[in-house]
Amino acid sequence: MGHKEKTFISSNLRFLRKEKNMTQEELAQELNIGRHSVGSYEEGRAEPKIDTMMAICRLFEIPVPAFVEKQLSEVSKDELEMIRGEYKADIEGKNLRVLPVMVNEDGEERITVVPQKAAAGYLNGYGDPEYIENLPTFNLPLPELDTKYGTYRTFQVSGDSMLPIKPGSYIIAQYLENFKDIKDDEVYVIVSNTEGVVLKRTKNRINKDGSGTVLLKSDNPAYSSYEVKVEDIKEVWKAKAYISLDFPDPEITLERISTIVMELQHEVIKLKNK
């Protein structure tokens, strides 16, 4: 029988709620869950799912590891302030994001696929191991996409905002842990509360304190650019490659245009000589 590590989720939730002078009903409304769920968490009869736990940590400004592993009611006020300071200084978001990954029998990471039909569910399930486990996975033995040096996920493109990448193409992207590492004019898959899962070029407008926005731009000029607030972003994935089931349309090169013009000139000369 496996050993389950002790956590302090129930006692910490009760402590933090009372510290903020909130009732269970008020906390439930703030988290958009039922009051009975709050009671279950505080009594240790159930544990919150990943998205609820992260919402709790955002509300009380406590890093996830401290919320789970430390008995907060027993630390000093100064230490509690230090813990909250770690949360506020965490502009990379490491303490607020949990990334479930799938592995094979040898412990090697597999690349999870998020098809178009699963994109809406991904907004709620991105941090839920059970949800991720039900998505298709594959291995891609390319040295440029070695899962030993990064975590990869594949998202299927919808819409034509990033032409010539066509709708239905699959974008293979690498997980970006620190949002401040977003580079201008490079292509990313951005997962956000407001826009869902989108493929865009970016302009980084994140401030030193972690506030700010990211400007999302389309390659298709028919689409306007728009901004997403940092606090609305759930995940960022750097696009590394794509798989398309549609071959690109042939392009008319300058060389071909020049040849066509010369052929037309010869035809005009022949007509004049007749």
Secondary structure, 3 states (H helix, E strand, C coil): CCCCCCCCHHHHHHHHHHHCCCCHHHHHHHHCCCHHHHHHHHHCCCCCCHHHHHHHHHHHCCCHHHHHHCCHHHCCHHHHHHHHHHHHHCCCCCCCCCCCCCECCCCCECEEEECHHHHHHHHHHCCCHHHHHCCCEECCCCHHHCCCCCCEEEEECCCCCCCCCCCCCEEEEEECCCHHHCCCCCEEEEEECCCEEEEEEEEEEECCCCCEEEEEECCCCCCCCEEEEHHHEEEEEEEEEEECCCCCCCCCCHHHHHHHHHHHHHHHHHHHHC
